[in-house]
Amino acid sequence: MRSKIVRIGNSQGVRLPKIMIEEAGLSEDVELRVEGGQIVIAAPHIARAGWAEAAQRAHTAGDDQLESSGATRFDATEWKWR
């Protein structure tokens, strides 16, 4: 689909059809970047997305246990925990 760059106040923009926005799964906030001479509009990256689900799967599988305590003689005799 072709479109034109239009003036929007002191900026310029491109009008995107609603159906394209919906198909791309975009919401009000988007991430813009330039890649190889193209402007890419994408849904923003969400930090730690999926971590809660991954932690729940690890817990269910029993994979969330420490390998070893790592305690040393120093820990047992010299260190004072408060």
N, C-alpha and C positions, 0 to 999 in steps of 0.2 A: 504494500500500500504506500502511496506517495502522500506526503504532507508538506506544508510550508512552515517555515520559521516565521513566527509573528511577534510583533512588539507587545510586551506586557509591562507597562510602566517604563522603567529604565532598563528593564531586562528583555530577554527574548525567550520564546518558548515554543513548544510544539503541542498542539491539542491532540490528545489520544482518545480514540473512541472507547466508550464505556465497555464494550464487549471485549476489547483487547486487554484492558486493565483487569477485568474479571478473569479472563482466560489465563493471564499471567499470575494471578493470585496476589495482586498488589493491593495495598491499603493506602491510607493517607500518607504514611512515611515511606520513602523509597531511598535507595542508595544509588548514587550516580558515580560512574567511573569511565575512564577512557581506556579502551583496549584496541590496539592495532588500528588507530584512526577511526574507531567507532565509539559512540556514546552508548553505554549500557545502562539501562534502568532496571534495577532488581529490588526484590524485597530486602529489607535490611537484615544483616547478619545478627543473630541474637546470641550473645555470649552465653556459653554453657547450655545451649539448647540441647535437650535430651539427657542431661546429666542426671536428673532425678529418676527418670525411667531406667537408666543404666545402673544406677546405684540400687534400685529396687530389684532389678534382675540379678545383680551380683549377690544381694542379700538372700534372695530366694534360692539361689544356687549354692549358697554357703561360701561364696568366693570373697566375702568381705572380712575374713579373719586375718590377723597378723601371722606372718610366717613364723616368727619367733619373737620373744620378748626383747631380745637384744640386751638384756640386763647383764651387767658385769659385776665382779666382786666389789669394785668401787661403788656401784649403785647400791649394793646391799650393805656396805659397811661405812662408807664415808659420806654419802649424799644424804642430806636431811630434807625430806619433803615437808612442805608446810600445809 
